[in-house]
Amino acid sequence: MTDSEIYAISILSENTQGVLRDVSKVMASHGANIVLAQASVLPLCGDEGRSFIYFEFENVDDLKAISDDLEKLKTIYNVTTYQPLSKIFGKRVIIMGGGAQVAQVALGAVNEADRHNIRGERISVDTIPLVGEKDLATTIEAVCRLPRVSVLVLAGSLMGGSITDSIEIVKAAGIPVISLKMAGSVPSHVDLVVTDPIQAGVFAVMQASNLAVFDINRVRGREF
């Protein structure tokens, strides 16, 4: 195993205070650098009193030793190892805005992602039809908290106001933002403006791809 490889592990545990503390101590004792952590209480199958914890981590030489030590904890029921989500779902393209425009951008993105995924990449496309300045601004800002996001596409006819503040937050997090050509102040704040929604989806996937030659840094601020 190499230090740069990412590993994933899920833990079924009691829903009680101190579980994350105990699990983190075990991970740290093995030198694991945690890069992603998620935890939730299971609502189904009679497991209301159990929690599901998921970690992705690196810098580990013996994955089995971590699993064995975690299973020794009294609050742990089960430990399972997986491939990381980056190898299963891969990079994410997020598309949000008006339903009709989102659908057209998604058409281009899904068709382009299919070409790349056939060649071994993993690029997924997420959509959310959403209107209203407040709702859009809140949702755009939340993109920074989603894992594996490679690019955000804003699809609509009119966007501006506080939405531009959220765009700047997303860009500051290192996530490129593409928008359709539209009324409002949003086009002047994004990295790239594209008139054709299908082409916008294609550009977004090409930006996410490791194999494509497209680089948004070379066309930043331009309109197509």
Sequence and secondary structure as in RCSB ss.txt:
>XXXX:A:sequence
MTDSEIYAISILSENTQGVLRDVSKVMASHGANIVLAQASVLPLCGDEGRSFIYFEFENVDDLKAISDDLEKLKT
IYNVTTYQPLSKIFGKRVIIMGGGAQVAQVALGAVNEADRHNIRGERISVDTIPLVGEKDLATTIEAVCRLPRVS
VLVLAGSLMGGSITDSIEIVKAAGIPVISLKMAGSVPSHVDLVVTDPIQAGVFAVMQASNLAVFDINRVRGREF
>XXXX:A:secstr
  TT  EEEEEEEES TTHHHHHHHHHHHTT EEEEEEEEE  STT TTEEEEEEEEES S HHHHHHHHHTSTT
EEEEEEE  HHHHT EEEEEEE HHHHHHHHHHHHHHHHHHHHTT  EEEEEEE  SHHHHHHHHHHGGGSTTEE
EEEEE SB  TTHHHHHHHHHHTT  EEEES BSSGGGTSSEEESSHHHHHHHHHHHH SS    HHHHTT B 
